[in-house]
Amino acid sequence: MIQTRHLFTLTADVPAIADLGTTPAGTRRIATVSGGTFRGERLSGTILAAPGGDWILVRPDGATILDVRVTLETDDRQLIYMTYRGVRHGPADVMARLAKGEAVDPASYYFRTTPVFETASSKYDWLNRIVSVATGRREARGPVYEVYEVL
Protein backbone atom coordinates (compact mmCIF):
# COMPACT_ATOMS: atom_id res chain seq x y z
CA MET A 1 0.00 0.00 0.00
CA ILE A 2 1.26 3.47 -0.88
CA GLN A 3 1.40 5.95 1.97
CA THR A 4 1.45 9.71 1.54
CA ARG A 5 1.86 12.86 3.61
CA HIS A 6 0.17 16.15 2.70
CA LEU A 7 2.78 18.59 1.42
CA PHE A 8 0.66 21.64 0.57
CA THR A 9 -2.42 23.02 -1.15
CA LEU A 10 -1.51 25.01 -4.25
CA THR A 11 -3.91 27.52 -5.81
CA ALA A 12 -2.80 28.91 -9.18
CA ASP A 13 -4.06 32.04 -10.91
CA VAL A 14 -4.61 31.43 -14.63
CA PRO A 15 -6.02 34.63 -16.18
CA ALA A 16 -5.40 33.84 -19.84
CA ILE A 17 -5.24 30.84 -22.14
CA ALA A 18 -4.06 31.17 -25.73
CA ASP A 19 -5.76 28.69 -28.06
CA LEU A 20 -3.34 27.69 -30.82
CA GLY A 21 -5.92 25.46 -32.48
CA THR A 22 -5.81 21.88 -33.66
CA THR A 23 -2.35 20.51 -34.37
CA PRO A 24 -1.47 16.96 -35.47
CA ALA A 25 -1.19 16.00 -31.77
CA GLY A 26 -4.51 17.54 -30.68
CA THR A 27 -5.77 20.95 -29.60
CA ARG A 28 -2.91 22.99 -28.16
CA ARG A 29 -3.47 25.74 -25.59
CA ILE A 30 -0.93 27.68 -23.55
CA ALA A 31 -2.04 29.05 -20.18
CA THR A 32 -0.32 31.85 -18.32
CA VAL A 33 0.20 31.21 -14.61
CA SER A 34 0.28 34.74 -13.15
CA GLY A 35 0.66 33.89 -9.48
CA GLY A 36 -1.01 32.04 -6.65
CA THR A 37 -0.23 30.51 -3.29
CA PHE A 38 0.80 27.27 -1.67
CA ARG A 39 0.15 26.45 1.98
CA GLY A 40 1.35 23.47 3.99
CA GLU A 41 2.75 22.42 7.34
CA ARG A 42 6.38 22.32 6.12
CA LEU A 43 6.39 25.03 3.46
CA SER A 44 4.20 27.89 2.28
CA GLY A 45 4.53 30.87 -0.02
CA THR A 46 3.59 32.25 -3.41
CA ILE A 47 3.85 31.31 -7.06
CA LEU A 48 5.97 33.90 -8.84
CA ALA A 49 4.15 35.77 -11.60
CA ALA A 50 6.69 35.03 -14.32
CA PRO A 51 7.82 32.95 -15.90
CA GLY A 52 5.22 30.25 -15.50
CA GLY A 53 2.74 28.44 -17.61
CA ASP A 54 0.91 25.32 -18.68
CA TRP A 55 1.39 23.84 -22.12
CA ILE A 56 -1.96 22.07 -22.50
CA LEU A 57 -2.81 19.42 -25.06
CA VAL A 58 -6.37 18.19 -25.50
CA ARG A 59 -5.99 14.85 -27.22
CA PRO A 60 -8.43 13.48 -29.78
CA ASP A 61 -9.73 11.07 -27.09
CA GLY A 62 -10.79 14.07 -24.96
CA ALA A 63 -8.09 13.74 -22.28
CA THR A 64 -6.33 16.96 -21.31
CA ILE A 65 -2.56 16.56 -20.83
CA LEU A 66 -0.88 19.17 -18.63
CA ASP A 67 2.77 20.24 -18.80
CA VAL A 68 3.30 22.92 -16.14
CA ARG A 69 6.36 24.88 -15.01
CA VAL A 70 6.29 27.42 -12.17
CA THR A 71 8.65 28.98 -9.64
CA LEU A 72 7.61 28.91 -6.00
CA GLU A 73 8.91 31.40 -3.46
CA THR A 74 8.59 30.29 0.15
CA ASP A 75 7.57 32.66 2.93
CA ASP A 76 11.25 32.69 3.96
CA ARG A 77 12.30 33.74 0.42
CA GLN A 78 13.68 30.44 -0.89
CA LEU A 79 13.09 29.59 -4.57
CA ILE A 80 11.81 26.22 -5.75
CA TYR A 81 11.27 25.18 -9.35
CA MET A 82 8.18 22.98 -9.64
CA THR A 83 7.17 21.15 -12.78
CA TYR A 84 4.46 18.61 -13.28
CA ARG A 85 2.72 16.57 -15.90
CA GLY A 86 -0.79 15.41 -15.43
CA VAL A 87 -4.05 14.33 -16.96
CA ARG A 88 -7.64 15.53 -16.65
CA HIS A 89 -10.61 13.77 -18.23
CA GLY A 90 -14.26 13.04 -17.65
CA PRO A 91 -17.64 12.86 -19.32
CA ALA A 92 -17.99 15.32 -22.23
CA ASP A 93 -20.74 17.35 -20.52
CA VAL A 94 -18.66 17.74 -17.35
CA MET A 95 -15.58 18.81 -19.31
CA ALA A 96 -17.68 21.34 -21.28
CA ARG A 97 -18.93 22.87 -18.02
CA LEU A 98 -15.34 23.10 -16.73
CA ALA A 99 -14.27 24.81 -19.96
CA LYS A 100 -17.00 27.45 -19.38
CA GLY A 101 -15.64 28.11 -15.88
CA GLU A 102 -18.64 26.58 -14.11
CA ALA A 103 -18.35 25.01 -10.67
CA VAL A 104 -18.19 21.23 -11.06
CA ASP A 105 -17.91 18.55 -8.38
CA PRO A 106 -14.28 17.30 -8.53
CA ALA A 107 -15.54 13.75 -7.96
CA SER A 108 -17.19 13.88 -11.41
CA TYR A 109 -13.88 13.96 -13.32
CA TYR A 110 -10.31 12.65 -13.04
CA PHE A 111 -7.52 15.19 -12.39
CA ARG A 112 -4.08 13.95 -11.24
CA THR A 113 -0.52 15.25 -11.55
CA THR A 114 3.03 14.24 -10.63
CA PRO A 115 4.95 17.28 -9.28
CA VAL A 116 8.75 17.31 -9.27
CA PHE A 117 10.84 19.86 -7.38
CA GLU A 118 14.28 21.38 -7.86
CA THR A 119 15.94 23.83 -5.46
CA ALA A 120 19.35 25.06 -4.38
CA SER A 121 18.00 25.88 -0.91
CA SER A 122 19.68 23.88 1.85
CA LYS A 123 16.53 24.23 3.98
CA TYR A 124 14.30 22.66 1.31
CA ASP A 125 16.91 20.33 -0.22
CA TRP A 126 14.77 17.36 0.83
CA LEU A 127 12.33 18.31 -1.97
CA ASN A 128 15.01 17.33 -4.52
CA ARG A 129 14.73 13.72 -3.36
CA ILE A 130 11.01 13.00 -3.05
CA VAL A 131 8.29 11.66 -5.29
CA SER A 132 4.99 13.47 -5.14
CA VAL A 133 1.48 13.15 -6.51
CA ALA A 134 -1.44 15.54 -6.53
CA THR A 135 -5.18 15.59 -6.97
CA GLY A 136 -6.64 18.60 -8.67
CA ARG A 137 -9.84 20.48 -9.20
CA ARG A 138 -10.53 23.26 -11.69
CA GLU A 139 -12.08 26.46 -10.43
CA ALA A 140 -12.93 29.58 -12.47
CA ARG A 141 -9.76 31.38 -11.34
CA GLY A 142 -7.48 28.42 -11.97
CA PRO A 143 -6.57 24.97 -10.68
CA VAL A 144 -6.28 23.94 -7.03
CA TYR A 145 -4.07 21.00 -6.12
CA GLU A 146 -3.63 18.92 -2.99
CA VAL A 147 0.02 17.86 -3.24
CA TYR A 148 1.29 14.80 -1.35
CA GLU A 149 4.74 13.40 -0.70
CA VAL A 150 4.87 9.65 -1.36
CA LEU A 151 6.48 8.07 1.72
C-alpha positions as CSV (number, residue, x, y, z in Angstrom):
1,M,0.0,0.0,0.0
2,I,1.3,3.5,-0.9
3,Q,1.4,5.9,2.0
4,T,1.4,9.7,1.5
5,R,1.9,12.9,3.6
6,H,0.2,16.1,2.7
7,L,2.8,18.6,1.4
8,F,0.7,21.6,0.6
9,T,-2.4,23.0,-1.1
10,L,-1.5,25.0,-4.2
11,T,-3.9,27.5,-5.8
12,A,-2.8,28.9,-9.2
13,D,-4.1,32.0,-10.9
14,V,-4.6,31.4,-14.6
15,P,-6.0,34.6,-16.2
16,A,-5.4,33.8,-19.8
17,I,-5.2,30.8,-22.1
18,A,-4.1,31.2,-25.7
19,D,-5.8,28.7,-28.1
20,L,-3.3,27.7,-30.8
21,G,-5.9,25.5,-32.5
22,T,-5.8,21.9,-33.7
23,T,-2.4,20.5,-34.4
24,P,-1.5,17.0,-35.5
25,A,-1.2,16.0,-31.8
26,G,-4.5,17.5,-30.7
27,T,-5.8,21.0,-29.6
28,R,-2.9,23.0,-28.2
29,R,-3.5,25.7,-25.6
30,I,-0.9,27.7,-23.5
31,A,-2.0,29.0,-20.2
32,T,-0.3,31.8,-18.3
33,V,0.2,31.2,-14.6
34,S,0.3,34.7,-13.2
35,G,0.7,33.9,-9.5
36,G,-1.0,32.0,-6.6
37,T,-0.2,30.5,-3.3
38,F,0.8,27.3,-1.7
39,R,0.2,26.4,2.0
40,G,1.3,23.5,4.0
41,E,2.7,22.4,7.3
42,R,6.4,22.3,6.1
43,L,6.4,25.0,3.5
44,S,4.2,27.9,2.3
45,G,4.5,30.9,0.0
46,T,3.6,32.2,-3.4
47,I,3.9,31.3,-7.1
48,L,6.0,33.9,-8.8
49,A,4.2,35.8,-11.6
50,A,6.7,35.0,-14.3
51,P,7.8,32.9,-15.9
52,G,5.2,30.2,-15.5
53,G,2.7,28.4,-17.6
54,D,0.9,25.3,-18.7
55,W,1.4,23.8,-22.1
56,I,-2.0,22.1,-22.5
57,L,-2.8,19.4,-25.1
58,V,-6.4,18.2,-25.5
59,R,-6.0,14.9,-27.2
60,P,-8.4,13.5,-29.8
61,D,-9.7,11.1,-27.1
62,G,-10.8,14.1,-25.0
63,A,-8.1,13.7,-22.3
64,T,-6.3,17.0,-21.3
65,I,-2.6,16.6,-20.8
66,L,-0.9,19.2,-18.6
67,D,2.8,20.2,-18.8
68,V,3.3,22.9,-16.1
69,R,6.4,24.9,-15.0
70,V,6.3,27.4,-12.2
71,T,8.6,29.0,-9.6
72,L,7.6,28.9,-6.0
73,E,8.9,31.4,-3.5
74,T,8.6,30.3,0.2
75,D,7.6,32.7,2.9
76,D,11.2,32.7,4.0
77,R,12.3,33.7,0.4
78,Q,13.7,30.4,-0.9
79,L,13.1,29.6,-4.6
80,I,11.8,26.2,-5.7
81,Y,11.3,25.2,-9.3
82,M,8.2,23.0,-9.6
83,T,7.2,21.2,-12.8
84,Y,4.5,18.6,-13.3
85,R,2.7,16.6,-15.9
86,G,-0.8,15.4,-15.4
87,V,-4.1,14.3,-17.0
88,R,-7.6,15.5,-16.6
89,H,-10.6,13.8,-18.2
90,G,-14.3,13.0,-17.7
91,P,-17.6,12.9,-19.3
92,A,-18.0,15.3,-22.2
93,D,-20.7,17.3,-20.5
94,V,-18.7,17.7,-17.3
95,M,-15.6,18.8,-19.3
96,A,-17.7,21.3,-21.3
97,R,-18.9,22.9,-18.0
98,L,-15.3,23.1,-16.7
99,A,-14.3,24.8,-20.0
100,K,-17.0,27.4,-19.4
101,G,-15.6,28.1,-15.9
102,E,-18.6,26.6,-14.1
103,A,-18.3,25.0,-10.7
104,V,-18.2,21.2,-11.1
105,D,-17.9,18.5,-8.4
106,P,-14.3,17.3,-8.5
107,A,-15.5,13.7,-8.0
108,S,-17.2,13.9,-11.4
109,Y,-13.9,14.0,-13.3
110,Y,-10.3,12.7,-13.0
111,F,-7.5,15.2,-12.4
112,R,-4.1,13.9,-11.2
113,T,-0.5,15.3,-11.6
114,T,3.0,14.2,-10.6
115,P,4.9,17.3,-9.3
116,V,8.8,17.3,-9.3
117,F,10.8,19.9,-7.4
118,E,14.3,21.4,-7.9
119,T,15.9,23.8,-5.5
120,A,19.4,25.1,-4.4
121,S,18.0,25.9,-0.9
122,S,19.7,23.9,1.8
123,K,16.5,24.2,4.0
124,Y,14.3,22.7,1.3
125,D,16.9,20.3,-0.2
126,W,14.8,17.4,0.8
127,L,12.3,18.3,-2.0
128,N,15.0,17.3,-4.5
129,R,14.7,13.7,-3.4
130,I,11.0,13.0,-3.0
131,V,8.3,11.7,-5.3
132,S,5.0,13.5,-5.1
133,V,1.5,13.1,-6.5
134,A,-1.4,15.5,-6.5
135,T,-5.2,15.6,-7.0
136,G,-6.6,18.6,-8.7
137,R,-9.8,20.5,-9.2
138,R,-10.5,23.3,-11.7
139,E,-12.1,26.5,-10.4
140,A,-12.9,29.6,-12.5
141,R,-9.8,31.4,-11.3
142,G,-7.5,28.4,-12.0
143,P,-6.6,25.0,-10.7
144,V,-6.3,23.9,-7.0
145,Y,-4.1,21.0,-6.1
146,E,-3.6,18.9,-3.0
147,V,0.0,17.9,-3.2
148,Y,1.3,14.8,-1.4
149,E,4.7,13.4,-0.7
150,V,4.9,9.7,-1.4
151,L,6.5,8.1,1.7
